[in-house]
Amino acid sequence: MNPQAKLVFATSLILGSTITISSNHWIMAWTGLEINTLAILPLISKSHHPRAIEAATKYFLVQAAASTLILFSSMTNAWNTGQWDITQLTCPVSCTILTTAIAMKLGLAPFHFWFPEVLQGCSLITGLLLSTAMKFPPMTLLFMTAQSLNPTTLTLMAILSVALGGWTGLNQTQIRKILAFSSISHLGWMAAIIIYSPKLALLNFYLYIMMTTAVFLTLHSIKTLKLSTLMTTWAKTPSLSAMLMLTLLSLAGLPPLTGFLPKWLIIQELTKQEMAPTAVIIALLSLLSLFFYLRLAYCATITLPPHTTNHMKQWHTNKPINIAVAILITMSIALLPMSPTILALV
């Protein structure tokens, strides 16, 4: 792709996200979401592969429908209350429509079916953008309107997301699809807590972005898209494979790694809010996700391919590890001892 075109699309992504995050008016928020959607479409379809074109088409249809619902929700609320302010969402019908729209934007269950297919059809860097940067604007809207939304609906969506994110990721062999279902599962944890402790949900979101970025950039460095090719990475880059294993286990939420911190705090907060059954359910359902994280970690570090593979093996790679990847991996693994400082900042 032309560097000037890339610059235009990257600037549009930043502009759209900034407009949505900084706006108080529904029309401006909707405008930012539309700019974001139009800017990411060329990046998804830049390979001109039929799978990429299909992914771009699916993404456009889902995001356009969700943006239409957001606009319809805000117009309904303005019709009933005379308010266009995002924080003044009081009409029950508007709240229900907005919950559906944001769930579609984020990929929360039961509106999650588009996300694995779109992520599978694009490159790792574009997939990283879809899993992290493109979730900032809808998460901001969810953060600003959380106190107006129905807690029961959000809790049911959260449980369903954690369940389906773990269950449907079990039989996958494509790493991008596994990471998509991982994203759905993590969004479930955020949706479960955002009404009761929005700051904790944002902490979870930031740590998820950091760990997911580390995983995507590591996979991009070792050029791995499937489990079968992941098995050969130990021979090429043993240190990076070991760090990838620890980052995946952190993403799974195992102590004493960074990913354990948000899960621990969310379970603690749900128990304080007398929602211990919900905490127990999502904690047990996250064991499903733990299984495929362990399988990824096992393939990255312990398993060697049992037969001759059809792809070229680069046995001697002298390519240095990017310093940004090294810093992200370190933070994704070793931030738990700094949890008092992190909580003080939040």
FENKAJO-V166154 format. One record per helix or strand. SS is the DSSP state (helix for helix, strand for strand). FROM is the first residue (numbers start at 1). LEN is the number of residues. Records with the same first field share a line. If there is no record, write none. Layout:
# FENKAJO-V166154
SS=FROM-LEN, FROM-LEN
This chain:
# FENKAJO-V166154
helix=3-20, 26-19, 50-32, 92-15, 113-8, 124-8, 133-16, 151-17, 175-19, 198-25, 227-4, 233-4, 238-15, 260-13, 276-26, 323-12, 336-10
strand=25-1, 85-1, 174-1, 226-1
